[in-house]
Amino acid sequence: MKKVLESVIVLSAVLGIFWGGYRFIDNTYAKAEEVKQLEQRLDHKILADQLYEVQKRLWTLDDRYQNKKMPESVREEYRALLKKVEELKERGEK
């Protein structure tokens, strides 16, 4: 009877150690789906920031050259910025 009781205690202790280790790892490290959601949110934020900065530059050029002729270099930049806005919007829709 003493042997059986010792075996049950040892088995309980081993299972307790494994269960404690599992709970520690589960609570300490991020899960894959949480990391994926966080990655998607970060990608969306970066894209939104890029779009805002490009749009802000377009507004600056619009304000500066309102009803005036743009120099060729500025016109090229303006067209490139318009294309960049379209690309960023397309990436955001995916």
C-alpha positions in Angstrom: 0.0 0.0 0.0 2.9 2.3 0.8 4.4 1.7 -2.7 1.1 2.6 -4.4 0.7 5.8 -2.3 4.3 6.9 -3.1 3.6 6.2 -6.8 0.5 8.3 -6.8 2.3 11.1 -5.1 5.2 11.0 -7.5 2.9 10.8 -10.5 0.8 13.8 -9.2 4.0 15.8 -8.6 5.3 15.1 -12.2 1.9 16.0 -13.7 1.8 19.1 -11.6 5.3 20.2 -12.8 4.3 19.6 -16.4 1.0 21.4 -16.0 2.8 24.4 -14.3 5.3 24.5 -17.1 2.6 24.4 -19.7 0.7 27.3 -18.0 3.8 29.3 -17.6 4.7 29.0 -21.3 1.1 29.6 -22.4 0.8 32.8 -20.4 4.3 34.1 -21.1 4.6 33.8 -24.9 2.4 35.3 -27.5 0.1 33.1 -29.6 0.5 33.0 -33.4 -3.0 34.5 -34.1 -2.3 37.4 -31.7 0.9 38.1 -33.4 -0.8 37.9 -36.8 -3.5 40.4 -35.7 -0.8 42.7 -34.3 1.2 42.5 -37.6 -1.9 43.4 -39.6 -2.7 46.4 -37.4 0.9 47.6 -37.7 0.9 47.2 -41.5 -2.4 49.1 -41.7 -1.0 51.9 -39.5 2.2 52.2 -41.6 0.2 52.3 -44.8 -2.1 55.0 -43.4 0.8 57.1 -42.2 2.5 56.8 -45.6 -0.7 57.8 -47.4 -1.2 60.8 -45.1 2.3 62.1 -45.7 2.0 61.8 -49.4 -1.4 63.5 -49.4 0.0 66.2 -47.1 2.7 66.9 -49.7 0.1 67.1 -52.5 -1.9 69.6 -50.5 1.2 71.7 -49.9 1.9 71.8 -53.7 -1.7 72.5 -54.4 -1.7 75.4 -52.0 1.6 76.8 -53.3 0.8 76.6 -57.0 -2.9 77.3 -56.9 -3.9 79.0 -60.2 -0.2 79.2 -61.1 1.9 77.3 -63.5 4.0 74.6 -61.9 7.7 74.2 -62.9 8.4 71.0 -64.8 10.2 69.4 -61.9 7.4 70.1 -59.5 4.8 68.8 -62.0 6.8 65.6 -62.3 6.9 65.3 -58.5 3.1 66.0 -58.3 2.3 63.3 -60.8 4.6 60.8 -59.0 2.8 61.6 -55.8 -0.6 61.1 -57.4 0.6 57.7 -58.6 1.9 56.9 -55.1 -1.4 57.7 -53.6 -3.2 55.3 -56.0 -0.7 52.6 -55.2 -1.1 53.1 -51.4 -4.9 53.0 -51.7 -4.7 49.8 -53.7 -2.4 48.2 -51.2 -4.8 49.3 -48.4 -7.7 47.6 -50.1 -6.0 44.2 -50.2 
